[in-house]
Amino acid sequence: MTIAERLMPALAGAGPRTRAAVTVAAAAMLAALAGEVVLTASGGAAGSGAVAYALVLAVGLLSMLAVLALRTATVSSDRRVWIAVTAAAGVWVAGTVWESTIGHADGAAIGAADALWLSFYPLAYLAVVLRARGTTHRLARSLRVDGLVGVLSVGAIGWLLVVDPILASARLTHAETAVNTAYVTGDLGVMGLLVGVLALHGWRAGRAWAMLAAGLAVFAAGDSIYLVQLSRGTYVEGTPLDVLWGAGLLLIALSAWQPPAVPRTRAPGIAVLAPPFAFAVAALCVLVYAGLHRAPAVSVGLAAGAALASMARTALTFGDIRRLAEVRRQATTDDLTGLPNRRHLDRSLHARLDAARLGGTSVALLLLDLDGFKELNDTLGHRAGDLVLEQIGPRLRAVLRSSDELARLGGDEFAVVLSDADDAEAVGRRLRQALEAGLTIDGIDVRIGASIGIALFPDHGDDAETLLQRADVAMYQAKAARSGHAFYERDRDQHSRERLALIGELRDAIGTDQLVLHFQPKLDVETGAIRDVEALVRWNHPERGLLPPGAFVPLAEQTGVMGELTWHVVDTALRHVAGWYERGIDLAVAVNVSAATLLDEGWATDLGGALVCHGVPASRLRIEITEDALMGDADRALRVVEGLVATGIGVSVDDFGTGYSSLGLLKHLPVDELKIDRTFVRDLLTDPADAAIVQSVVDLGGRLGLRTVAEGVEDAETLDRIAEYGVTVAQGYHIARPLPADELERWLAARHVAV
């Protein structure tokens, strides 16, 4: 970035010719100002150096006009503003040229140059107003009052220090005094207008406004000092005072090429009060001075007005503070219950956790969700629900200590923060007991329970977000178990980061060699033959090793990839069956199918296509479905099962006895096998109830013409007992564990040799 672009950043967006022209003009302008400083400081502006001084002035003024004119001609934004600025600078330069070449008529108090110079002020006012209209929008009352304080203070000080000395001068005629007063009034008007506009911007108007304001302020200051010296007869041409006009015009020209102000997102700090405070102090100084010395009435009146406006600003500030406090209270308070809301809880929880870290103490977060609240809303209406919530808040608050934090998170959820985790369980019980007494809503006695999840710091999480998430998980665990309250347990968390990562990895693993099948043989109890195996999927995770189905199948069901997983298992199982058949091993394979897959009515047709693709007879495939899958949508399940059976595929009811199937439905289902769940088989030797259940299922299967399979056969005694009961097929570790395909083949070969 060049020096010119550093001084005028907006120049970077201009065309190359414009950049070159503005750079040359700006360099000439800066060089001229430097020359003016040197000449006036060394006394070389008068006498023999007058010609050089005049040349320097001419170069500076013309280059300044060139910078402004190029901005006006080449940039469309704010063009009207810069037309007014360029016109103001132009009439001032014209007045200077007129005065230098023609001068005043003899004895005249005002000449053409004065008319041109005085024209500078209305054009400058116009530029400031146009600029302000484009950059100020909705204005707070406090900013307007700040502007009034600034304008009145500038007027009071300017009248005291500039106007009054001019009016009191005995050296000037009335006409001269009137002309000079017009100049001072114009300067004070410019200063007051700038102060007002800057106040409306909150004193943070940006670089362009700052340079424009500084330029006009320096220009007006030079004018005012010149007029005071002129009234006292002390003004000498060619002194450093003359540099102020050039410096002011230079800043005005540079402001034309500044970028627009960037809107600030941060709230203003206390520094924004410094300018109005300074103006108020200046007005008070004028009043103090007036009390000690003679001061013009206009100056005193303006200062008094500034003081009154400052008092009004103070009153507005107190009002703003009260409104802000109320807004803050409302922002952290629940409208319905009057309790702190989620925002307040978040701040409080963060603060308590910070204190606990420093003190090495614990924190407990209890998340309370009302049981049956939705049903109450649906039955009695939302007004009744609101009345319940209004009554519950005071009840909960009554059983808590003053140091405990109670908040409503929204809906029917409340949260409690305790500074001592040891009290969590006791407080949870008290909260539930507080809700046991009924509520009367519109004459109806309403009973509301609650489920409470508890998460502890640092045991269950070390930040507020984690504690809230884990208390929520614990609350749903309590609701599912109907236990009233529950502490967070990582093993039961279905939403941990590890599980989330596992879900994504599972999607990628499906269809790859990471998912492998192990096959568990099924023993024909009567003949001792192995005619069937059950395909059980395992995940050979690259980092976690071999994962059993329980570690990832529930995730597949929750995330909608169970269909893809099932097809992967079916396809792999059929490929193995086909390979075994080619090698002389005649085995049927059973595959577990989820409820979602079963209810897909096109699935049976697709399965038939897969059998054809692998060249496997339909009789060599068996589908195992659970009771719950059958009960989800009985009519559709019946149609799908009928379609499978029509294809020749065998269908088994898996885990029979653990679900809620209807015997009437079982009568109509074309299944040919019942699998007795391992929970009944495992202890049948020692538990008469389990033995009776197994016998009953075997008897039921026999009467319905169904095979029965006993799962979980772990020893020879159990195998002998189920054989006595008439079980058709046995499956379990006593026969064989689930084996990879190659190990299964070796196991079968060894068993054949042994037989």
N, C-alpha and C positions, 0 to 999 in steps of 0.2 A: 504494500500500500504506500502510495506517494505521500509527501508532506501535504500536498493540496487536498488529497482525499481524506487525510486525517483531520485537517481543519474543516473540510466540507464533505462529510461522508456521503451525502446524497448525490454528489458529483459522480460516484461510481456507476450510477444507473443512467447517466447521460451518454449521448453519442460521442464518438472520438473527437469530432470537430468542436463540439460544445465544451468537452473536457479541456481541450487544448486552449480554447479562447478564454474560458473562465480561469484556468490556471495562470495564463499570462496576465490577465487583468488583476487577479488576486495578488500575484507577485508584485506587480507595479504598485498596487494599492499599499501593500505592506512596506515596500521600499520607500514610497512617498511619505508614509507616516514616520518611518525611521528617520528620513531626511528632515522632516519637520521638527521632530524631537531634537535632533542634533543642532539644527539652526537656531531654534528658540532657546535652547539651553546655553548655547555659546554666544548668544547675542548677535548672531549673523543674519537674523531675519530683517534687520533694519539697515539703513545706509547702503553701502555697496553690495550687501548681500540680499537686498530687497528683490532684485530680479530673479535670483536663484530661488528665493523663498516662494515667489509668485509662481514660478515654473513647477516647483515641487507640489504646491497646492493644486495647480491645474491638473497635473498628472494624477494626483490622489483622487480628486473629485471625479474626473472623467473615468478613471478605472473603476471607481465605486459604482458609478452609474452603469458602466458596462456589465459588471457582475450582476446587478439587479435586473437590468434589461434582458440579459440572457436567461435568467431564471424565469422571468415573465413570458418570454417568447418560446421557450423550449419545453417547459413543464406545465402540464394542464392542471395539476392539482393546486388548489388554493390560488388560482391565477388572479382572481379579483383582489385578493389580499395584496399580492405583490405588484399589481398595477398601481394600487393606492400608495404602497411604500415607494415604488419607483417615482411616482408623480410627486410625492412629498419631498424626496431627496432632490428631484429635478428642480422644483420651484425654489428650494433653498439654494441650490447651486446657481440658478439663474439670478437670484437676488444678490448673491456674493459677486457674481460677474458684473452685474449692473453697478453695484456699489464701488467695485474696484475700477471700473472704466468710466462711469458717468458721474456717480455720486449724487448727493442731494442738491436740490436747487438752493440758492442762497437764501438763508433765513427760514427755510421750510423745516417744520418739526417732523414731518413724515414725507417719505419719497416713495418712488416706485419699488425700490429695494425692500422697504419695510412691508409693502403690500405683498411682495413675493414671499418674504420670510414668514410673515404672519399666516400666509396660505399653507405653510408647512403643517400647522397644528390641526386644522380640520381634516386634512388628508391623513395625518398620522392617527387621529382619533378613528377615522373610518377604517383604516387598516387594522387597528387593534380590535375594533368591534367585529369586523368581518372574521378575523382570525378566531376571536373568542366564540362566535356563533358556531364555528365548525368543530371546536374542541371542548365546549362545555355543553352538557345536556341537562339531566335532572340535577338541580342544585339544592343541597341541604340548607335549611335555614341558618345553621351555624356558620356555613361558608359565606352566606350573604352578609351576615352580621360582621364576620371577620373583614370582609371587604369594606363595609361601612366604617369600621374602626380605623382601617388603614387609610381610607380616603380622607376622613376627617382629621386624622393625625397629621398626614402630609400637608393638608391645607393649613392647619394651625401652625405648624413649624415653618412652612414656607411663607405664610403671611407675616409671622413674627420676624423671621430672619431676612426676608427678601423684599416683600411688598412694603412693609412699614418703613424700612430705611429709604426706599425710593419715594414714597409719599411724603416723607419728612424732609427730603432734600430741598435745600433752599437754592441750589445751583441750577435746578431745572425749571423750565417754564411749565405751565399747566399742560400745554400740548405735549411736551416731551415726557412729562410725568405720565400722561394718559397712554402714550405709545409704549413706554417702558412697562407700565402696569399691564398692558395688553400682552406683552411678551411673557411677563412673569405668570400671568393668569394662564396663558397657553402652556407654559412649562409645568405649572402646578397641576393643570388639568391632565397633561400627559402622565405625570407621576402618579396622580390619584387614580387614573384609569388603569394604569399598569398594576398598581397595588391591588385594586379591586379585582381585576381579572386573575391575577396570581392567587388571590384568596379563594376565588371561585374554583380554581384548580386544586385547592387544598395545599397550595404552596409547592406542588410537585408537578409542574407543567411540562417538563421535558427540556431537552437541550435547545431546541429551536426557540421556544418561548423565552428561555432564560437569556439567550444571546440577544434576542430582539428587545427584551425588557432592559437588559443591561445597556444596549446601545442607546435606546431612547433616554434612559436615566442619565447616562454620561453626557449626552447631548444637552438635556435640560439642565443638568448641573452646571455645565459650561456657560449656558445662557444666563442662568441666575447669578452666578459669580460675576460674570461680565457686567450685568445690569447694576449690581450693587456697587462694583468698582466705578462704573460710569457715573452713578449718582453721587459718589464721593469724590470724583475727579482723580481717582488713582489708577484708572485703566491705562495700560501702555500696550500698544500694538506690537505683535511679534514676540510675546512672552510665552512661557509654557502653557499658560491658560488657553491659548488658541488651539493647542493640540487636542483639547477635550472634544471640540466639534469633529475633528478628523477621526479621533478614536471612536466616538459614538457612531459616526457614519460607517466606519470600518466594521464594527460589530453588527450593525444592521444589515450590511451587505453579506457578511458571513452567515448570518442567521437564515438567509434565503436558501442556503444549500445544506441545511441540517435535516436529518431524518425525522419523521413524525414520532411523537412520543409513544412509547410502548405502554399499554395499559398495565397498571400494577395490580397484582393479585393479592399482595399482602396488605393487611390492614395498616393504616398509618399509625406510627408510634407517637410518643409524647413530643417528639421534635416538631410535629406539625403545629403545636400550640406556641412555639417560640416566636414566630413573626407577629401574630396578633398581640401577644404579651408585650413584645418590644414596642409596638405602636401605642399600646395602652400606657406603658411607662412613659413614653415620649410625651403623650398628651398630658399626663399628670405633671411632668416636669414643666410644661408650659403653664399649667395652672399654678404651680408653686412659684414659678418666676413671676407670674402676674400678681401674686400675693406680696412679693417683695419689691417689685419694680413696676413702673408704668408699662402696660402692655396694651396693644390695640384690642378694641372690643371684639372685632371679627375673629382674631386669633383666639381670644378667651372663649368666645362662643363655640368655635369649632372644636377646641380642646375639651370643653364641657360636653359637647355632643359625643365626642369620641369616648369620654369617660362613661357617659350614660350607656352608649352602645356596648362598651366593654362589660358593664354590669349586666346588660341584657344577655351578652354572650355567656357570662358566668351562669346566669339563671338557665339558659338553654343547655349548658353543659350538665348542670345538676339534673335537669329533666331527662337528658339523654342517658345519664348514668342510671337513673331510676328505671327508665324504659328498658335499658340494656339488662339490668338486673332481673326485671320481670321476664324479658325474653329468654334469658339464660335459665330462669326457673322453669318457664314453660317448656323449654327445649329439653329439660332433663326430668320432667314430671309427666306421668301418665294422666291424661285428662279425665278418664273415667273413675279411677280409684284414688287419685291423688298421691299414689306411691311414686317413688323414683322409677324412671323408665330404663330401657336398655342402654341408652347413651350414658346415663348416670352410672348404671351398674358397671359398664365397661371402664369408666374412669376410676371408680372406686376399687374395682377388682385389680386394676393395674397398680394403683397406689398401695393396696394391701400386700400385693405380691412383692413389690419393691421393698416394703418395710420388712416382710418376712425373710427376704433374702439377706438383708442387712442384719437382722436379729437372729437368724438361724431358726425361725419358728415355722409353724405350719399354717395353712389356710384350707378351709373346706368350702366347696361350692355345691349347693343343693339346688337341683332343678326340679320344680314341682309342676306336674301337669294334671289337670282335673279329669277324673274318670267320668264318662257319660255326659260331658258338657255338650257335645254336638247333638246328642239325642234330646237333651233339654231344650237347646235352641230350636231344633226342628219341631219339637212338640209344642212348646209354649211361646216361641218367637224370640227374636233377638233382644227385645226389651226385657224379657224375663232373664235372659242370659246376662244382660248388663246389670240388672238388680242383684243377681247372684254375685257377680264380680265385685260390686260395690260393698257387699256385706262380708265377703271373704277376706278382703284386705285387712280390716280391723281385727278380725279373728286371728289371722296369722301374726300380725304385729303384736298382739297381746301375749303370745307365748314366747316371744323373742326378747333378748336383752337389748338394752339401749345401744350396745356396741355392735349388735348384729345388723347387717344390711339386708333389707327386704325390697325387692323391685318386681314390677310386672314387666315381663319381656314382650308381651303381646298375646292376643287371643286368650287362651286359658292357661298360659304358662307364667309361673312366678319363679323367682330365684332368691336364694338366701346366701349371703357370704358370712362365714364365721372365721374369726381370727384364731381359733383353736380347733384343729381337725379332730381332736379327741372327743369333742362334743357332738360330732356330726350325726351319729346314729341316734343319740338321745333327742336331739333337736328334731330330727326327722320324725320320730315317734310323736313328739309333742305337736308338730304341725298336722299330722294325720288325725290325732285325737281332737284337735281344735275344729276339724271339719266334720267330726262324727255327729255332733248335734245338728238336727235338721234346720233347714232354712224355710221361712214362709214367704212364698211368692204368690201374690194375688190370691191369698187364701188357700194355697196348695202347699202341703208339707213336702219339701224337696230334700233329698239326701244326696250329697255330693262326696265322693271319695277322691283320693289323689294317689298318684304314683310318683315317687321321688327318686331321682338319680343323684348319686353322690360321687364327686371327684375331689381328690385331695392333692394339695401342693405340699411337698414336691413329688409325692409317690406316683401320681398319675399324669403329671404334666408340669412344665415349668413356665408356662405363659398363659395369659387369659384366654386366648383363642382355643388352645388345646384343652384347657379345663372345661370350657363351655361345650366343646364338641364331645368330650368324654362323659361329662355329666348328662348330656342328652342321650348318648348311647346307653348309659346306665339306667336312665329313666325309662327308655323303651324296653330294656331288659326286665325292669320291675313290672312294667305294664303287661308284658307278655307272660311273665311268671305269676302275676297277680300276688306278688309278695309285699306290696305296699312301698317298700324302698329297697334299693340295691346299690352297692358300691360298684364302681367301674371295675370290670375284669377284662384284661387284655385278651385272654383266650376266647372270650365271647364277643369280641368287637368285630362286627362285620364290616366296619368302615375304617379300619386302620390303614396307615400309609403302606404297610407291607402288603395288605390285601389289594389295595388299589394298584400297586405296582404289579402284583401277581395277575390281576385281571388283564392288563395290557400285554403281559408276557404270554398269557394263555391264548389270547387271540392270535399271536404270532406263531405259537407252537402248533396250533391245529393244522393238520396236513403235513407236518414234518415228522422226522424220525424221533423227535423228543417224546411224542406220545406213543407208548408201546402197550401191547396187550400181553397179559398173563392169563393162563387158562387153568381153571380148577376142574379136575376130573369129577364126574358124578357116577357113583357106583350103583349098578343094578343089584339090589339087595338079594334077590332070589337067586340070580345066576352068578353074581360076582363079576360080571362083564362091565367094561367101560365103553359106553356107547355115546355119551354126551360129555361136553365140557361147557363151562360158563366163561365167557370172555369178560375179563375185568381190566379196565384201562389203568395204566400207571403213567406218571409224568416223569420222565428222566430229565429233571431240571438241570441246566448246566452249572448252577451255583448251589442249589439246595439239595441236590441228589435226587433219589427216587422218591416221589411223592405219591401217597396212596390216594384213592378217589375222594376220600373225605376232605382232603386239603384243597381240591380245586373244582370238583363237580358242583358243589353248592354255588360257587362263584359263577360257573357257566350257566346255571339255572337263573341266577339273579340278573345276569347281564345280557341275556338273550343270545348266547352262543351255544346253547345246549343242542340245538338242531345240528349245527355244524359238527360239534363234538360227537354226537350220536352217529352221524353219517360217516365220520372218520372211523369210528369203532366198527360199524357194520361193514364198511368196505374192507378194512384190514382183516376182520374176522373171516369174511368170505374168501379173501385171497388165501388165507392160511388153510381153510377147509378145502379149497380147490387143490392146493399144493399137496396136502395130506392124501387126498383121494388119488392123485397121480402116483403117490408113493405107496399106495396100498393100505392107507390108514383111513378107515371109514368112521368118521366122527361127525356128529351134529354139534352145532354151537348155539349157545343161548346168549342173547344180548339184552341188557337192561335198557328200557326206553322210558323217557320222562313223560310227564303228563302233557307238556306243551307239544312234544313230537307226536304223541298218540292222537291228539285232537286235530291233527292235520289230515283232513280226509283224502288228500292226494298222496299221502305218504305211502299207503299200501301199494299203489300203482308204481311209484318210484322204486319201492323195494323189490317188486317183481322184476323191474328192469335191471336192477343190480344183480339179482340172481342169474339172469340170462347172461349178463355181461361176464360174470365169473364162471359160468358153466356149472353152477351148483344147484342141485335139485332143491325145491322148496322145502322138502321134508328134512333137509339137513340144517334148517335155520329155525330157531325158536326165539320168540320175543317174550321177554318177561316184563310185566307191567304191575304196578302196585295198586292196592285197593283204592288209595286216595285218587290216583289218576283215573280210575274207573268212575268214581263218584263225582268228579268235577263237572262233567257234562255227560251224564249217563247215555243219553240218546246218541250223541255223536260218537262216544267211545264204543257203543254197541255197533254202530255202522262200520267203524274202522276195524274193529276186531273181526267182524263178519267178512270184511274185505280181505284181511290177512288169511283167515282160515280158508276162504274160497281159493286163494292162491296156492294153498297147501302148506302154509307156514304154521307151525305149532305156536300156541299161546299159553303162557303160564301166568297165574296170579302170584306175584312175589310177596314175601313177607306177610303171608296170610295170617290173620288174627290180630295184627297190630293196628289196622285201620278201622274204618267205619263202614265197610261195604254192606250192602243189603243182600241178604240171602235170596230175596226175590230177584234182584238183578243177576246174581250169580247163576240162578236157575236158567236165565235166558241167554247168558253169555256162552258163546261156542268155544270156551276154553277147554283144554284137556289135561291141565295139570295145576295142582295147588302146592305151593312151596311153604312149608311151615317155618315160621321165623325162628332164628337161632335162640331168641330169648326164652322160648318154650322148651327147646330141645336141650339146652345147656344143663339145666338142673332137674331134668325129669326123673333122674334116679333118686333124688333127695326131696323133691317137692311134689307132693301128691297132686296139687292143683295143676302144675305144668304137665304132669303125666296124664291127667284127665283131659286137658285141652288137646294134647297130641292125639290121644285115642279118639276124641270126638271128631277132630278134623279128618283123621284117617277113615273113620266110619262114614262121615259126610261125603268124602271123596269117593269111597267105594259105592255108596248109594247113588251118587250122581255119575258114576262111570269115569271118574277122574283119577289120574295118577297122583300120588302124593310124594313130595320130596322133603326130606328132613335136612335142614341146614344146621351147621354148627356141631356136627358129630366129631367129638374130640377124643374119644377113646373107644376101646372094643366093647366095653360093657354097655355103653349107650347104643352102639351099633346093634348089639344083640337084642336090646330091649325094643328098639323101634322095629326090628325084624319081627319080634313077637306081636307087635301092634299091627303089623301088616303094611308098613311103609314101603313104597315101591322103590324109591331111589334115595341114597344117602350122599351127603356132600359135607365135607369138613376136613380139618387138618389131620384127622385120623386116617383118612383115605389119602389125601395129598394136599399140600399147600398150592396156591396159585403158582404156576410155572411159566417161564417164557416158552415160546413155541419149540425151540430146539431142545430145551430140557424136558419138555413134555414128551417129545418123541423118544428120547432116551429112557424116560421113566416108563413109558408104555412098552418099549422093547425089553427092558429089564424085567418088567412084571410078566411079560409073555414068556420069557425064558424061565422065570421062577415057577410059573404055572406049569 
